[in-house]
């Protein structure tokens, strides 16, 4: 399997969610046949994710400021969709917001690369709008473990 060798597009990416958790948090666990993912319909945008760390600072009375890296944070933010109450993926998102449980997400990009995420859903809100706007929902997600990336075949 090879990584991207040219720029890639988010166009035609498929976002899916599962209430099941993998036996192991690696490509084999997430890709197991026991895992069932439900596509989330009409996704407009998805948050940034990946490892980011705080820079911790200590300012001694004498000497230069000392810096260390903090613990990794894999991201949190919004998934925005067109509000379709009958969409099976959106039904799972709404149920996930009511639950303290973790969920699994699978993002399949148009070139075949797959990203697996361990998430919690901390919000499910109707987005604001005005005349002529599409009705939208915003799911607030937190990524709890390092994303697992499987290169395109």
C-alpha positions in Angstrom: 0.0 0.0 0.0 1.3 3.4 -0.9 0.7 6.8 0.6 -0.5 9.8 -1.5 2.0 10.7 -4.2 0.0 13.7 -5.4 -2.6 16.1 -3.9 -5.9 14.5 -3.0 -9.4 15.8 -2.7 -12.1 15.6 -0.1 -14.7 15.3 -2.9 -16.5 12.0 -2.7 -15.2 11.1 0.7 -17.5 8.7 2.7 -18.0 9.3 6.4 -19.4 6.4 8.4 -20.0 5.6 12.0 -20.4 2.5 14.1 -21.6 1.9 17.7 -19.2 -1.1 17.8 -15.6 -0.7 19.0 -12.7 -2.7 17.5 -11.1 -5.5 19.5 -7.8 -3.8 18.8 -7.2 -0.1 17.9 -5.3 -0.8 14.7 -6.1 -1.4 11.0 -7.0 -5.1 11.6 -9.3 -4.3 14.5 -11.2 -1.5 12.8 -11.3 -3.4 9.5 -12.6 -6.6 11.0 -15.7 -8.1 9.4 -17.5 -7.8 12.8 -17.4 -4.0 12.5 -20.5 -2.6 10.7 -20.2 1.1 9.6 -23.3 3.1 8.6 -22.7 6.0 6.1 -23.5 9.5 7.4 -25.5 11.2 4.7 -25.0 14.7 3.2 -21.8 15.7 5.0 -20.8 19.3 4.3 -17.6 19.6 6.4 -15.5 17.8 8.9 -13.1 19.1 11.5 -9.3 19.0 11.4 -7.7 16.1 13.3 -4.3 14.6 14.1 -1.8 15.0 16.9 -1.3 18.4 18.4 0.5 19.1 21.7 0.6 22.1 24.0 4.0 23.7 24.6 4.5 23.9 28.3 6.7 26.7 29.6 8.7 27.2 32.8 10.2 30.6 33.4 13.1 30.3 35.9 14.2 33.4 37.8 17.6 33.0 36.1 18.1 31.6 32.6 16.1 31.0 29.5 12.4 29.8 29.4 12.3 26.0 29.4 9.8 24.3 27.1 8.4 20.8 27.0 5.7 19.1 24.9 2.4 18.2 26.5 0.3 15.1 25.9 -1.1 14.6 22.4 -4.6 15.8 21.7 -6.0 14.2 18.5 -8.7 16.9 17.9 -12.2 17.9 18.5 -14.6 20.0 16.4 -17.7 19.9 14.2 -19.1 17.6 11.6 -21.8 19.5 9.7 -24.5 17.7 7.7 -27.7 18.6 5.9 -30.5 17.8 8.4 -32.0 14.5 7.2 -33.8 13.0 10.2 -34.4 9.6 8.4 -30.7 9.2 7.5 -29.3 6.1 9.4 -25.9 7.6 10.0 -27.5 10.8 11.5 -29.7 8.7 13.7 -26.6 7.0 15.1 -25.0 10.5 15.7 -28.1 11.7 17.5 -28.1 8.6 19.7 -24.4 8.9 20.3 -24.8 12.4 21.7 -27.1 10.9 24.5 -24.5 8.2 25.3 -21.2 8.4 27.2 -19.9 5.6 25.0 -17.2 5.8 22.4 -18.0 5.2 18.7 -15.9 4.2 15.7 -15.7 6.3 12.6 -14.4 5.3 9.2 -13.5 7.9 6.6 -12.9 6.6 3.1 -11.3 9.1 0.7 -11.8 9.0 -3.1 -8.3 7.4 -3.7 -9.1 4.5 -1.3 -7.2 5.8 1.7 -9.1 5.0 5.0 -8.9 6.8 8.3 -10.3 5.2 11.4 -11.2 7.3 14.5 -12.3 6.5 18.0 -14.8 9.3 18.9 -17.3 10.6 21.4 -20.2 12.7 20.3 -20.7 15.7 22.6 -23.2 17.7 20.7 -26.1 17.3 18.1 -27.5 20.7 17.3 -29.7 22.3 14.7 -27.4 25.0 13.0 -28.6 28.5 12.8 -29.8 29.8 9.4 -31.8 32.3 7.5 -34.1 32.4 4.5 -32.8 30.3 1.7 -30.3 28.3 3.8 -30.3 24.5 3.9 -31.3 23.1 7.3 -28.2 21.7 8.9 -27.1 19.8 12.0 -23.8 20.0 13.7 -22.3 17.1 15.6 -19.5 18.0 18.0 -16.9 15.2 18.1 -13.9 14.5 20.2 -11.2 12.1 18.9 -10.0 9.9 21.8 -7.2 7.8 20.4 -4.6 8.3 17.7 -6.2 8.0 14.2 -5.4 4.8 12.3 -4.5 5.5 8.7 -4.6 2.8 6.1 -3.0 3.8 2.8 -4.8 3.4 -0.5 -4.3 0.0 -2.2 
